[in-house]
C-alpha cells in the first residue's frame, strides 16, 4: 500500500515513536507537584514547550498545549473574541478555512456576533486587499489559514497580517498544514497547530497567543497551561509532538524539494493521461506534497475505492460520497469542479516508484468508473420548443453532468439545454463543466422541482 493522505494525518515519525516510548517512563507524574517524579515530568514538559516555541518562532510562555488542533482553534477564536468584546463582535474568516474555524464562526454568529466570509479566487487564494476591505470599526478578530487543507494553496498571511496590525486587529492563523514545513511569517497574533499533521501523535495541539494580545479564556479553566487548556497534560504525547516537529523541520528543505518535484510530475501528467480532468489549487504558492484534481463523469467515492483496491490511500473533497450530499466547501468557494475529486498528499519519505505506479494505475481506474456510470437509468430527455430538457431529478453527482455531456451534441450551435437537477453538487459542477468544455453557462431558472440549469451550445 502507498499512503497518500498525509494532509489528513501523517504517519508517526520515527523520532516521535522513540520520544513517546522514552517519556512513558519519566513523564507519567503530575508536573504541578514538587516531589521528584513531578519535577521530572515538569522538566520534560518545559523542554517540549521550549522546542515547540523555537520551531514556531515565539516565546515559550506564549505557547500552550491543547488536546487537539481543533480544540486549539476553538479556544483561540473564543478567547480572542472575548478579549476584545468591548471593541465589537465582528469576525472575519476566509471562505476556505478548515471546518473547525467555520464551526467556531457559526457558534459566534448564533450567539449574536457577525461574520464576514472573504471569497477566494479559482486557485483558492484570498486577495489581501479584500481582507483589508472587510475591516470594520467593530472588528474583533480575523482568521486566515496559512495553507489550505484540501488543495494546498498557501495564503498571503504576511500581507494580511501587516494590514491588520496597522488597524490594531489580531489575526489568528491556523497553521496545521504548514507548520511542519516552516514557521509562519508575518505579524500574526494567535496561531494554532496540530501534531498529527507533521508526524506527531494525535491528541496534541498548539495554541500560541502573542504577548499584548487581549485574550480571555472561555469555559471552565484551571491552573494548567496558563489557564488556557484545562486538564492533565499528556506529557509523553507532548514530548513526542515537539520532538517530531524539530525532526521534520530538520528534513524540511531537502524533503520539501523532493516532494514538490513529485507533485509537479503528478500535476503535469494527470491531464495528459486522463481526459476531462481539472487540476485545482495554486500551481506555485502551494504546499510541497499536495496536489488535487477533479475528474468529469466520475463518482468520487467509487474512484477512491478503486484506487484503494489498487494499493493507494487517497482522499477526496468530492460531494459524491456516502457521508455527504453537498460539495466540499473549499471547492465550492473556489468555483471549480467537485465531482471525481482526488487529493494526493505525499508524506515525507514517499518513494518515487510509488508515484510512478500511481500514474500507471489512475487512467484505468478512472476509465473503469466512467464505464460503470455510462448508462444511468430512468433519465428523461424531452424537447420543449428550442430547448432540450434533461430530467436528472433524483440523480446524484456526477449523473446530471454525464447526461448533459451526452445530449449537448444533439442541439445545434446556439441551442440550449435545460438540466433539471436536485443534487446540490450540480450548482457547482455544471458551470465548471461548461468552463472546461467551452460551453456557455446561462444560469439557473426556477423549476417545479429542484433547479433548472441552462447551457447554450457554443461549438
Secondary structure, DSSP 8 states (H G I E B T S, - for coil): -EE-BTTT-----HHHHHHHHHHHTTS-S-TT--SHHHHHHHHHHHHHHHHHHHHHTS-GGGEEEES-HHHHHHHHHHHHHHHTTTT--EEEEETT--HHHHHHHHHHHHTT-EEEEE---TTS---HHHHHHT--TTEEEEE--SB-TTT-BB--HHHHHHHHHHHT-EEEEE-TTTTTT----S--SEEEEEGGGTTS-SS-EEEEE-TT------SS--SGGGGTS-S---HHHHHHHHHHHHHHHHHHHHHHHHHHHHHHHHHHHHHHHSSSEEEES-SSSB-TTEEEEEETT--HHHHHHHHHHTTEE-B---S-BTTBSS--HHHHHHT---TTEEEEE--TT--HHHHHHHHHHHHHHHHHHHHHTSS-SS-EEEEETTEEEEE-TT--TTHHHHHHHHHGGGS-TT-EEEEEE--TTHHHHHHHHHHHHT-EEEEEEE-SSSEEEEEE---
